[in-house]
Amino acid sequence: MKKLFIASLLLALSATFPPGLHAQVVDVSSASQFNNAINGQYVVIDFYAPWCGPCKALAPVIETVAGQYSNITFLKVNGDKFADLLKRYNIKGYPSLIFLQNGSLKRSTSGAQSLPQLTQLIKSSFGL
């Protein structure tokens, strides 16, 4: 029940986030695109499913943060299409976030995050 409340709250708050930041987040369309993108200095990967309510609530939060950190690559991976990547990163639920620095895993977390929570995760994961 608590997760549903948080997801609903995030969805309601998402209407206040600035629009037009979609270009900052790359929706992965192929394994080769993914493999090329994860070699950046700082990478945040959002594993999601289109049917997942908390994933929908998290999307505008990620877009907002992506607009604030141009030095970080933000990727969205549809777990329904890339089961091999779910296994590779041991993803057990949605949404799940993976933080990579120079290709190495720094942190992973699951569940919807608020804007302050995601910002803090980025700062603590990458030392920014």
N, CA, C and O atoms as a MOPAC input file, in Angstrom:
PM7 MOZYME 1SCF
protein

 N      0.81700 1    -1.18000 1     0.00000 1
 C      0.00000 1     0.00000 1     0.00000 1
 C      0.87000 1     1.25600 1     0.00000 1
 O      0.56300 1     2.23600 1    -0.67800 1
 N      1.96600 1     1.21100 1     0.77600 1
 C      2.87000 1     2.35500 1     0.85800 1
 C      3.49900 1     2.64800 1    -0.50600 1
 O      3.63000 1     3.80800 1    -0.89800 1
 N      3.89100 1     1.57500 1    -1.23700 1
 C      4.49400 1     1.75900 1    -2.55800 1
 C      3.50100 1     2.38700 1    -3.53100 1
 O      3.86600 1     3.24000 1    -4.34000 1
 N      2.24500 1     1.95600 1    -3.44600 1
 C      1.21900 1     2.51400 1    -4.30600 1
 C      1.01800 1     3.99500 1    -4.01400 1
 O      0.86100 1     4.79400 1    -4.93700 1
 N      1.02100 1     4.36500 1    -2.73900 1
 C      0.88700 1     5.76700 1    -2.35700 1
 C      2.05900 1     6.59200 1    -2.90000 1
 O      1.85800 1     7.67300 1    -3.45400 1
 N      3.27500 1     6.07900 1    -2.73900 1
 C      4.46400 1     6.79500 1    -3.21200 1
 C      4.42300 1     6.94600 1    -4.72400 1
 O      4.72400 1     8.01600 1    -5.25400 1
 N      4.04900 1     5.87200 1    -5.42400 1
 C      3.96300 1     5.94200 1    -6.88500 1
 C      2.92300 1     6.96900 1    -7.31100 1
 O      3.15300 1     7.73200 1    -8.25000 1
 N      1.77700 1     6.99400 1    -6.62800 1
 C      0.72900 1     7.96700 1    -6.95000 1
 C      1.20000 1     9.39100 1    -6.69300 1
 O      0.92100 1    10.30000 1    -7.47500 1
 N      1.91200 1     9.57300 1    -5.59500 1
 C      2.43800 1    10.88800 1    -5.25500 1
 C      3.45200 1    11.35200 1    -6.29400 1
 O      3.41500 1    12.50100 1    -6.73400 1
 N      4.34800 1    10.46500 1    -6.68200 1
 C      5.33700 1    10.82700 1    -7.69900 1
 C      4.67200 1    11.16600 1    -9.02000 1
 O      5.07800 1    12.10700 1    -9.70300 1
 N      3.65500 1    10.40500 1    -9.38000 1
 C      2.94400 1    10.67900 1   -10.62100 1
 C      2.27000 1    12.04600 1   -10.56600 1
 O      2.29300 1    12.79000 1   -11.54700 1
 N      1.67300 1    12.37700 1    -9.43200 1
 C      1.03100 1    13.68700 1    -9.26800 1
 C      2.05300 1    14.80900 1    -9.33300 1
 O      1.79900 1    15.85000 1    -9.93900 1
 N      3.20500 1    14.60100 1    -8.71400 1
 C      4.24500 1    15.62900 1    -8.72200 1
 C      4.89300 1    15.78100 1   -10.08700 1
 O      5.43100 1    16.84200 1   -10.40300 1
 N      4.84500 1    14.73000 1   -10.90000 1
 C      5.51400 1    14.77300 1   -12.20100 1
 C      4.95900 1    15.86900 1   -13.09600 1
 O      5.65400 1    16.34400 1   -13.99400 1
 N      3.72400 1    16.27600 1   -12.86600 1
 C      3.12800 1    17.34400 1   -13.66300 1
 C      3.83600 1    18.67500 1   -13.44900 1
 O      3.70400 1    19.58200 1   -14.27000 1
 N      4.58700 1    18.80400 1   -12.35300 1
 C      5.27400 1    20.06400 1   -12.07300 1
 C      6.69600 1    20.09800 1   -12.62000 1
 O      7.34800 1    21.14200 1   -12.58500 1
 N      7.18300 1    18.97000 1   -13.12400 1
 C      8.54500 1    18.93200 1   -13.65500 1
 C      8.58100 1    19.56700 1   -15.03700 1
 O      7.59700 1    19.50200 1   -15.77400 1
 N      9.70400 1    20.18100 1   -15.39500 1
 C      9.80100 1    20.83400 1   -16.69400 1
 C      9.67400 1    19.83500 1   -17.83800 1
 O     10.30400 1    18.77900 1   -17.79700 1
 N      8.87600 1    20.14400 1   -18.85500 1
 C      8.74100 1    19.27000 1   -20.01700 1
 C      9.91400 1    19.44900 1   -20.96700 1
 O     10.71600 1    20.37100 1   -20.81400 1
 N     10.00800 1    18.56200 1   -21.94700 1
 C     10.96700 1    18.73400 1   -23.03000 1
 C     12.35700 1    18.22600 1   -22.74900 1
 O     13.28700 1    18.56200 1   -23.48200 1
 N     12.53700 1    17.42400 1   -21.71200 1
 C     13.87500 1    16.93300 1   -21.40800 1
 C     14.10700 1    15.52400 1   -21.94100 1
 O     15.11200 1    14.89300 1   -21.61400 1
 N     13.18200 1    15.03000 1   -22.76200 1
 C     13.24400 1    13.65500 1   -23.24300 1
 C     14.52800 1    13.34800 1   -24.01700 1
 O     14.98200 1    12.20400 1   -24.00500 1
 N     15.11300 1    14.31600 1   -24.67500 1
 C     16.32000 1    14.08200 1   -25.47100 1
 C     17.50900 1    13.71400 1   -24.57600 1
 O     18.49400 1    13.16200 1   -25.06800 1
 N     17.43800 1    14.00800 1   -23.28900 1
 C     18.53500 1    13.72200 1   -22.36900 1
 C     18.59000 1    12.24300 1   -21.98500 1
 O     19.63500 1    11.75800 1   -21.55100 1
 N     17.48500 1    11.52900 1   -22.13900 1
 C     17.40400 1    10.12900 1   -21.74300 1
 C     17.27500 1     9.28100 1   -23.00000 1
 O     16.37500 1     9.49600 1   -23.81200 1
 N     18.18200 1     8.31300 1   -23.15900 1
 C     18.20700 1     7.47800 1   -24.35400 1
 C     17.41400 1     6.20300 1   -24.09700 1
 O     17.73000 1     5.44300 1   -23.18200 1
 N     16.39400 1     5.97400 1   -24.90000 1
 C     15.61700 1     4.73600 1   -24.82500 1
 C     16.34600 1     3.70200 1   -25.68900 1
 O     16.35900 1     3.81700 1   -26.91500 1
 N     16.93800 1     2.71600 1   -25.06600 1
 C     17.79000 1     1.74000 1   -25.75000 1
 C     16.95600 1     0.89600 1   -26.71100 1
 O     15.90700 1     0.36500 1   -26.34700 1
 N     17.44500 1     0.78500 1   -27.94500 1
 C     16.72500 1     0.02400 1   -28.96100 1
 C     17.47800 1    -1.21400 1   -29.43700 1
 O     16.92200 1    -2.03200 1   -30.17000 1
 N     18.74300 1    -1.35900 1   -29.02300 1
 C     19.50600 1    -2.54900 1   -29.42700 1
 C     20.59600 1    -2.84200 1   -28.40000 1
 O     21.02300 1    -1.96500 1   -27.64800 1
 N     21.03000 1    -4.09200 1   -28.39200 1
 C     22.10400 1    -4.49200 1   -27.47500 1
 C     23.40000 1    -3.77400 1   -27.80600 1
 O     24.15000 1    -3.40600 1   -26.90200 1
 N     23.67600 1    -3.57000 1   -29.08500 1
 C     24.91400 1    -2.88100 1   -29.45900 1
 C     24.87600 1    -1.41400 1   -29.02300 1
 O     25.89000 1    -0.87300 1   -28.58300 1
 N     23.72600 1    -0.77700 1   -29.14100 1
 C     23.58500 1     0.59800 1   -28.66600 1
 C     23.84600 1     0.64700 1   -27.16200 1
 O     24.54800 1     1.53800 1   -26.68300 1
 N     23.29500 1    -0.29000 1   -26.42900 1
 C     23.49600 1    -0.35700 1   -24.98700 1
 C     24.97100 1    -0.54600 1   -24.65600 1
 O     25.52600 1     0.18600 1   -23.83700 1
 N     25.60400 1    -1.52600 1   -25.29200 1
 C     27.00800 1    -1.82400 1   -25.00300 1
 C     27.93000 1    -0.65600 1   -25.30800 1
 O     28.91600 1    -0.45200 1   -24.60100 1
 N     27.63000 1     0.11000 1   -26.34200 1
 C     28.42800 1     1.30000 1   -26.65500 1
 C     28.21500 1     2.39800 1   -25.62100 1
 O     29.15400 1     3.10600 1   -25.25900 1
 N     26.98700 1     2.53900 1   -25.15100 1
 C     26.64800 1     3.63700 1   -24.24200 1
 C     27.16700 1     3.43500 1   -22.82200 1
 O     27.43100 1     4.41500 1   -22.12500 1
 N     27.31900 1     2.19900 1   -22.37900 1
 C     27.69100 1     1.96900 1   -20.98000 1
 C     29.16400 1     2.21900 1   -20.69900 1
 O     29.59500 1     2.13900 1   -19.54900 1
 N     29.92800 1     2.51400 1   -21.71300 1
 C     31.35300 1     2.77100 1   -21.50700 1
 C     31.66400 1     4.21800 1   -21.18500 1
 O     32.83200 1     4.59800 1   -21.10300 1
 N     30.63400 1     5.03300 1   -20.99900 1
 C     30.84600 1     6.42900 1   -20.63300 1
 C     31.36200 1     6.54800 1   -19.21500 1
 O     31.33600 1     5.58700 1   -18.44500 1
 N     31.83300 1     7.74100 1   -18.87700 1
 C     32.38200 1     7.95600 1   -17.54500 1
 C     31.32000 1     7.72800 1   -16.47500 1
 O     31.56300 1     7.01200 1   -15.50400 1
 N     30.14400 1     8.33300 1   -16.64600 1
 C     29.05000 1     8.18400 1   -15.69200 1
 C     27.80200 1     7.75000 1   -16.45400 1
 O     27.40500 1     8.39300 1   -17.42500 1
 N     27.18300 1     6.65100 1   -16.00700 1
 C     25.99600 1     6.12700 1   -16.68100 1
 C     24.97200 1     5.69700 1   -15.63200 1
 O     25.30000 1     5.01100 1   -14.66300 1
 N     23.72900 1     6.11500 1   -15.84700 1
 C     22.61100 1     5.65900 1   -15.02300 1
 C     21.66100 1     4.90800 1   -15.94600 1
 O     21.21100 1     5.44400 1   -16.95900 1
 N     21.35600 1     3.65300 1   -15.58400 1
 C     20.47000 1     2.81700 1   -16.39200 1
 C     19.17300 1     2.59600 1   -15.62900 1
 O     19.18000 1     2.14300 1   -14.48400 1
 N     18.07100 1     2.91900 1   -16.27300 1
 C     16.73600 1     2.70100 1   -15.71700 1
 C     16.13300 1     1.47600 1   -16.39300 1
 O     15.75800 1     1.53700 1   -17.56400 1
 N     16.03600 1     0.35600 1   -15.66000 1
 C     15.35100 1    -0.81900 1   -16.16300 1
 C     13.88500 1    -0.67800 1   -15.79500 1
 O     13.54200 1    -0.53400 1   -14.62200 1
 N     13.01800 1    -0.72000 1   -16.80700 1
 C     11.59800 1    -0.46700 1   -16.60900 1
 C     10.77200 1    -1.43800 1   -17.44600 1
 O     11.30300 1    -2.19900 1   -18.25500 1
 N      9.47600 1    -1.39100 1   -17.23300 1
 C      8.51200 1    -2.09300 1   -18.08000 1
 C      7.38100 1    -1.11000 1   -18.38500 1
 O      6.98700 1    -0.33300 1   -17.51500 1
 N      6.85900 1    -1.13800 1   -19.60400 1
 C      5.82400 1    -0.17500 1   -19.97300 1
 C      4.53400 1    -0.30500 1   -19.15900 1
 O      3.76900 1     0.65500 1   -19.06800 1
 N      4.28600 1    -1.45400 1   -18.57700 1
 C      3.08100 1    -1.69900 1   -17.78500 1
 C      3.25900 1    -1.36300 1   -16.29900 1
 O      2.31200 1    -1.47800 1   -15.52200 1
 N      4.45700 1    -0.95200 1   -15.90600 1
 C      4.81600 1    -0.73700 1   -14.50100 1
 C      4.45600 1     0.68400 1   -14.04700 1
 O      5.00500 1     1.65900 1   -14.56000 1
 N      3.52900 1     0.79900 1   -13.08100 1
 C      3.10800 1     2.10500 1   -12.56500 1
 C      4.23400 1     2.90400 1   -11.93200 1
 O      4.41000 1     4.07400 1   -12.27300 1
 N      5.01500 1     2.31000 1   -11.00900 1
 C      6.13000 1     3.05900 1   -10.42100 1
 C      7.17200 1     3.49900 1   -11.46300 1
 O      7.82600 1     4.52900 1   -11.29700 1
 N      7.31900 1     2.71200 1   -12.53100 1
 C      8.24400 1     3.09900 1   -13.60700 1
 C      7.75600 1     4.36900 1   -14.30300 1
 O      8.54100 1     5.25900 1   -14.63200 1
 N      6.45800 1     4.42900 1   -14.51600 1
 C      5.87100 1     5.62000 1   -15.14200 1
 C      6.03400 1     6.84100 1   -14.25200 1
 O      6.24000 1     7.95100 1   -14.74300 1
 N      5.94100 1     6.63800 1   -12.94100 1
 C      6.11600 1     7.74200 1   -12.00000 1
 C      7.57500 1     8.19800 1   -11.94500 1
 O      7.85100 1     9.38300 1   -11.75800 1
 N      8.50100 1     7.26200 1   -12.10700 1
 C      9.93100 1     7.58900 1   -12.04200 1
 C     10.42600 1     8.30100 1   -13.30000 1
 O     11.36600 1     9.09200 1   -13.22800 1
 N      9.81200 1     8.03400 1   -14.44000 1
 C     10.29400 1     8.58300 1   -15.72000 1
 C     10.49400 1    10.10200 1   -15.70700 1
 O     11.56300 1    10.55500 1   -16.11700 1
 N      9.53200 1    10.91200 1   -15.26300 1
 C      9.76300 1    12.36200 1   -15.27600 1
 C     10.83400 1    12.80800 1   -14.27900 1
 O     11.48300 1    13.83500 1   -14.48100 1
 N     11.01800 1    12.04300 1   -13.21500 1
 C     12.08200 1    12.35400 1   -12.25500 1
 C     13.43800 1    12.17300 1   -12.93600 1
 O     14.32000 1    13.02200 1   -12.81300 1
 N     13.59700 1    11.06800 1   -13.64900 1
 C     14.85700 1    10.80900 1   -14.36600 1
 C     15.08600 1    11.87100 1   -15.43100 1
 O     16.20800 1    12.35100 1   -15.59400 1
 N     14.04200 1    12.24200 1   -16.15300 1
 C     14.18400 1    13.26900 1   -17.19200 1
 C     14.63000 1    14.60100 1   -16.60200 1
 O     15.45600 1    15.30100 1   -17.18800 1
 N     14.08700 1    14.94700 1   -15.45100 1
 C     14.47400 1    16.19400 1   -14.78800 1
 C     15.93500 1    16.15400 1   -14.36100 1
 O     16.68300 1    17.10300 1   -14.59600 1
 N     16.33600 1    15.05700 1   -13.73600 1
 C     17.72100 1    14.91900 1   -13.28500 1
 C     18.67100 1    14.90000 1   -14.47700 1
 O     19.75900 1    15.47300 1   -14.41400 1
 N     18.26800 1    14.24900 1   -15.55600 1
 C     19.10700 1    14.21100 1   -16.76400 1
 C     19.36800 1    15.62000 1   -17.29200 1
 O     20.44800 1    15.90400 1   -17.80900 1
 N     18.39000 1    16.48700 1   -17.16300 1
 C     18.56200 1    17.87200 1   -17.59100 1
 C     19.53300 1    18.64600 1   -16.71800 1
 O     20.06300 1    19.67600 1   -17.13400 1
 N     19.76700 1    18.15300 1   -15.50900 1
 C     20.66200 1    18.82800 1   -14.57400 1
 C     22.09100 1    18.29300 1   -14.63700 1
 O     23.01600 1    18.95100 1   -14.16200 1
 N     22.28000 1    17.11600 1   -15.21300 1
 C     23.60200 1    16.47200 1   -15.25400 1
 C     23.95000 1    16.10000 1   -16.69500 1
 O     23.75600 1    14.95800 1   -17.10900 1
 N     24.45200 1    17.04600 1   -17.43700 1
 C     24.78500 1    16.78200 1   -18.83600 1
 C     26.00400 1    15.87300 1   -18.98000 1
 O     26.25300 1    15.34700 1   -20.06500 1
 N     26.75900 1    15.68200 1   -17.91200 1
 C     27.94700 1    14.82200 1   -17.96100 1
 C     27.62300 1    13.35200 1   -17.66700 1
 O     28.52300 1    12.51200 1   -17.64600 1
 N     26.35300 1    13.04400 1   -17.44200 1
 C     25.93100 1    11.67600 1   -17.16000 1
 C     25.07600 1    11.17700 1   -18.32400 1
 O     24.21000 1    11.89700 1   -18.82000 1
 N     25.32400 1     9.94400 1   -18.75200 1
 C     24.49700 1     9.29900 1   -19.75800 1
 C     23.36000 1     8.58200 1   -19.04500 1
 O     23.60000 1     7.76900 1   -18.15100 1
 N     22.13400 1     8.87500 1   -19.43200 1
 C     20.95400 1     8.23600 1   -18.85700 1
 C     20.33600 1     7.32100 1   -19.91000 1
 O     20.00900 1     7.75700 1   -21.01400 1
 N     20.18000 1     6.05400 1   -19.55400 1
 C     19.61500 1     5.06100 1   -20.46300 1
 C     18.32900 1     4.49300 1   -19.87400 1
 O     18.22800 1     4.29900 1   -18.66300 1
 N     17.35200 1     4.22800 1   -20.72900 1
 C     16.13000 1     3.51600 1   -20.35500 1
 C     16.16400 1     2.17900 1   -21.08300 1
 O     16.33900 1     2.13400 1   -22.30100 1
 N     15.99700 1     1.08800 1   -20.33500 1
 C     16.00400 1    -0.24700 1   -20.92000 1
 C     14.68700 1    -0.93400 1   -20.59500 1
 O     14.36900 1    -1.16800 1   -19.42800 1
 N     13.92600 1    -1.25300 1   -21.62900 1
 C     12.66700 1    -1.97000 1   -21.46800 1
 C     12.99700 1    -3.43200 1   -21.18600 1
 O     13.44100 1    -4.15500 1   -22.07700 1
 N     12.78100 1    -3.86400 1   -19.95000 1
 C     13.11000 1    -5.22300 1   -19.54600 1
 C     12.32600 1    -6.28400 1   -20.29100 1
 O     12.78700 1    -7.42100 1   -20.40100 1
 N     11.14700 1    -5.94200 1   -20.80800 1
 C     10.36500 1    -6.90000 1   -21.58600 1
 C     11.04500 1    -7.23000 1   -22.91100 1
 O     10.80700 1    -8.29400 1   -23.48400 1
 N     11.88800 1    -6.32500 1   -23.39800 1
 C     12.57000 1    -6.53100 1   -24.67600 1
 C     14.00100 1    -7.03000 1   -24.52800 1
 O     14.55600 1    -7.59900 1   -25.46900 1
 N     14.60900 1    -6.82500 1   -23.35500 1
 C     16.02700 1    -7.16500 1   -23.17000 1
 C     16.22300 1    -8.04600 1   -21.93500 1
 O     16.84100 1    -7.63600 1   -20.95300 1
 N     15.68900 1    -9.25400 1   -22.00600 1
 C     15.78600 1   -10.19000 1   -20.88100 1
 C     17.24100 1   -10.53100 1   -20.55600 1
 O     17.58100 1   -10.77400 1   -19.39800 1
 N     18.08500 1   -10.54900 1   -21.56700 1
 C     19.50700 1   -10.85800 1   -21.33700 1
 C     20.16900 1    -9.79600 1   -20.45600 1
 O     21.03600 1   -10.11700 1   -19.64300 1
 N     19.76400 1    -8.53700 1   -20.61300 1
 C     20.33000 1    -7.47700 1   -19.77700 1
 C     19.81200 1    -7.56000 1   -18.34800 1
 O     20.51600 1    -7.18800 1   -17.41000 1
 N     18.58000 1    -8.04700 1   -18.17600 1
 C     18.05600 1    -8.25700 1   -16.82700 1
 C     18.91600 1    -9.28100 1   -16.08900 1
 O     19.24700 1    -9.10200 1   -14.91700 1
 N     19.26700 1   -10.34400 1   -16.78300 1
 C     20.12100 1   -11.38000 1   -16.18300 1
 C     21.51400 1   -10.83900 1   -15.90600 1
 O     22.09300 1   -11.09400 1   -14.85000 1
 N     22.03800 1   -10.09800 1   -16.85400 1
 C     23.40200 1    -9.55100 1   -16.73700 1
 C     23.55900 1    -8.67900 1   -15.48800 1
 O     24.60000 1    -8.71000 1   -14.83200 1
 N     22.52200 1    -7.90300 1   -15.16500 1
 C     22.58900 1    -6.99600 1   -14.01700 1
 C     21.76400 1    -7.48200 1   -12.82300 1
 O     21.55800 1    -6.74700 1   -11.85800 1
 N     21.29300 1    -8.73300 1   -12.90300 1
 C     20.55700 1    -9.35200 1   -11.80100 1
 C     19.34200 1    -8.52500 1   -11.37400 1
 O     19.10700 1    -8.31000 1   -10.18500 1
 N     18.57900 1    -8.07000 1   -12.36300 1
 C     17.39200 1    -7.25600 1   -12.10900 1
 C     16.23700 1    -8.18100 1   -11.72400 1
 O     15.88200 1    -9.09700 1   -12.46600 1
 N     15.66200 1    -7.92300 1   -10.55400 1
 C     14.57900 1    -8.76400 1   -10.03700 1
 C     13.22700 1    -8.06800 1   -10.04400 1
 O     12.19800 1    -8.72900 1    -9.90600 1
 N     13.20400 1    -6.74900 1   -10.20300 1
 C     11.95100 1    -6.01000 1   -10.18600 1
 C     12.10500 1    -4.66300 1   -10.86200 1
 O     13.21200 1    -4.23100 1   -11.18300 1
 N     10.96900 1    -4.00600 1   -11.07300 1
 C     10.94100 1    -2.70600 1   -11.73900 1
 C     10.38000 1    -1.65000 1   -10.79000 1
 O      9.55900 1    -1.95900 1    -9.92700 1
 N     10.81800 1    -0.42600 1   -10.95000 1
 C     11.98900 1     0.01000 1   -11.70100 1
 C     13.26900 1    -0.31900 1   -10.93300 1
 O     13.27500 1    -0.37200 1    -9.70300 1
 N     14.32200 1    -0.53300 1   -11.66000 1
 C     15.64100 1    -0.74600 1   -11.05700 1
 C     16.62700 1     0.20400 1   -11.71900 1
 O     16.61400 1     0.38200 1   -12.93700 1
 N     17.46900 1     0.80300 1   -10.91400 1
 C     18.48500 1     1.72200 1   -11.41300 1
 C     19.86300 1     1.13300 1   -11.17600 1
 O     20.15100 1     0.60200 1   -10.10400 1
 N     20.70800 1     1.23300 1   -12.18700 1
 C     22.09500 1     0.78500 1   -12.12100 1
 C     22.97400 1     2.00900 1   -12.36700 1
 O     22.72100 1     2.78400 1   -13.28900 1
 N     23.99200 1     2.18000 1   -11.55200 1
 C     24.92200 1     3.30400 1   -11.67400 1
 C     26.28700 1     2.73600 1   -12.04400 1
 O     26.86600 1     1.95300 1   -11.29100 1
 N     26.79500 1     3.13400 1   -13.20100 1
 C     28.09600 1     2.67000 1   -13.67900 1
 C     29.05900 1     3.84700 1   -13.78900 1
 O     28.67500 1     4.94500 1   -14.19200 1
 N     30.29800 1     3.60400 1   -13.42800 1
 C     31.35300 1     4.59800 1   -13.62700 1
 C     32.46800 1     3.90700 1   -14.40200 1
 O     33.05300 1     2.93000 1   -13.93300 1
 N     32.75400 1     4.42600 1   -15.59500 1
 C     33.75400 1     3.84800 1   -16.48600 1
 C     33.50900 1     2.35600 1   -16.69700 1
 O     34.45100 1     1.56400 1   -16.74100 1
 N     32.22700 1     1.97900 1   -16.82900 1
 C     31.85400 1     0.59600 1   -17.09800 1
 C     31.74500 1    -0.30100 1   -15.88100 1
 O     31.30900 1    -1.44600 1   -16.00000 1
 N     32.13200 1     0.19200 1   -14.70800 1
 C     32.08800 1    -0.61800 1   -13.48400 1
 C     30.87300 1    -0.26600 1   -12.63800 1
 O     30.51300 1     0.90300 1   -12.50000 1
 N     30.25200 1    -1.28500 1   -12.07900 1
 C     29.08600 1    -1.08400 1   -11.24100 1
 C     29.46400 1    -0.34600 1    -9.96400 1
 O     30.35200 1    -0.77000 1    -9.22500 1
 N     28.78200 1     0.75700 1    -9.71900 1
 C     28.98500 1     1.53700 1    -8.49000 1
 C     27.85900 1     1.27700 1    -7.49500 1
 O     28.08800 1     1.22600 1    -6.28700 1
 N     26.62200 1     1.11100 1    -8.01800 1
 C     25.46400 1     0.94600 1    -7.13300 1
 C     24.28800 1     0.43600 1    -7.95000 1
 O     24.20800 1     0.65400 1    -9.15900 1
 N     23.38500 1    -0.24200 1    -7.27000 1
 C     22.09800 1    -0.58900 1    -7.87100 1
 C     21.01700 1    -0.37700 1    -6.82400 1
 O     21.26200 1    -0.52500 1    -5.62700 1
 N     19.83500 1    -0.03400 1    -7.27700 1
 C     18.71400 1     0.19400 1    -6.37200 1
 C     17.43000 1    -0.12300 1    -7.12000 1
 O     17.39400 1    -0.10000 1    -8.35000 1
 N     16.38800 1    -0.41400 1    -6.37600 1
 C     15.10300 1    -0.67900 1    -7.02100 1
 C     14.01700 1     0.14300 1    -6.34000 1
 O     14.15700 1     0.57000 1    -5.19400 1
 N     12.94500 1     0.34900 1    -7.07100 1
 C     11.82600 1     1.13600 1    -6.56800 1
 C     11.86700 1     2.56100 1    -7.08100 1
 O     12.91200 1     3.06600 1    -7.49200 1
 N     10.71000 1     3.19600 1    -7.04700 1
 C     10.61700 1     4.59100 1    -7.49400 1
 C     11.39700 1     5.48700 1    -6.53400 1
 O     11.43900 1     5.24300 1    -5.32800 1
 N     12.00300 1     6.51200 1    -7.08700 1
 C     12.80300 1     7.46600 1    -6.31200 1
 C     12.21900 1     8.86500 1    -6.52300 1
 O     11.75400 1     9.19200 1    -7.61400 1
 N     12.24600 1     9.67100 1    -5.48900 1
 C     11.84800 1    11.06500 1    -5.63100 1
 C     13.01700 1    11.84300 1    -6.24100 1
 O     14.12700 1    11.32300 1    -6.35600 1
 N     12.75900 1    13.06300 1    -6.62200 1
 C     13.81700 1    13.90800 1    -7.17900 1
 C     14.97800 1    14.07900 1    -6.19500 1
 O     16.12800 1    13.90300 1    -6.59600 1
 N     14.72700 1    14.41400 1    -4.92800 1
 C     15.84600 1    14.52600 1    -3.97800 1
 C     16.57200 1    13.19200 1    -3.75900 1
 O     17.79500 1    13.16400 1    -3.62500 1
 N     15.81800 1    12.09500 1    -3.72300 1
 C     16.44800 1    10.78600 1    -3.52900 1
 C     17.36800 1    10.43200 1    -4.69100 1
 O     18.49400 1     9.98100 1    -4.48000 1
 N     16.89200 1    10.63400 1    -5.91700 1
 C     17.70500 1    10.30000 1    -7.08100 1
 C     18.93000 1    11.20400 1    -7.16700 1
 O     20.01900 1    10.74500 1    -7.51000 1
 N     18.75700 1    12.46500 1    -6.86400 1
 C     19.89100 1    13.38900 1    -6.86200 1
 C     20.94500 1    12.95100 1    -5.85300 1
 O     22.14000 1    12.98600 1    -6.14600 1
 N     20.51000 1    12.54100 1    -4.67200 1
 C     21.44400 1    12.07500 1    -3.64800 1
 C     22.13700 1    10.78100 1    -4.08200 1
 O     23.33300 1    10.61600 1    -3.84100 1
 N     21.41400 1     9.87300 1    -4.71100 1
 C     22.02100 1     8.63000 1    -5.20900 1
 C     23.11800 1     8.92500 1    -6.23000 1
 O     24.17300 1     8.29000 1    -6.21700 1
 N     22.86800 1     9.87500 1    -7.10000 1
 C     23.86500 1    10.25500 1    -8.11300 1
 C     25.09300 1    10.85900 1    -7.44400 1
 O     26.22700 1    10.49800 1    -7.76000 1
 N     24.85800 1    11.77100 1    -6.53000 1
 C     25.98800 1    12.42000 1    -5.84900 1
 C     26.82500 1    11.41100 1    -5.07500 1
 O     28.05400 1    11.45500 1    -5.13100 1
 N     26.17700 1    10.50500 1    -4.35700 1
 C     26.93300 1     9.54100 1    -3.55200 1
 C     27.56500 1     8.45200 1    -4.41300 1
 O     28.62300 1     7.93100 1    -4.05900 1
 N     26.95100 1     8.10600 1    -5.51400 1
 C     27.51000 1     7.06400 1    -6.38600 1
 C     28.71300 1     7.55500 1    -7.17200 1
 O     29.69600 1     6.83300 1    -7.33700 1
 N     28.62800 1     8.78900 1    -7.65400 1
 C     29.67100 1     9.32000 1    -8.53900 1
 C     30.55800 1    10.37000 1    -7.89700 1
 O     31.52400 1    10.82400 1    -8.51100 1
 N     30.24900 1    10.75600 1    -6.68900 1
 C     31.05500 1    11.77700 1    -6.02400 1
 C     30.91300 1    13.15200 1    -6.65700 1
 O     31.85100 1    13.94900 1    -6.64400 1
 N     29.74800 1    13.42600 1    -7.20600 1
 C     29.50400 1    14.72200 1    -7.87100 1
 C     28.85000 1    15.70400 1    -6.92300 1
 O     28.57200 1    16.84000 1    -7.30700 1

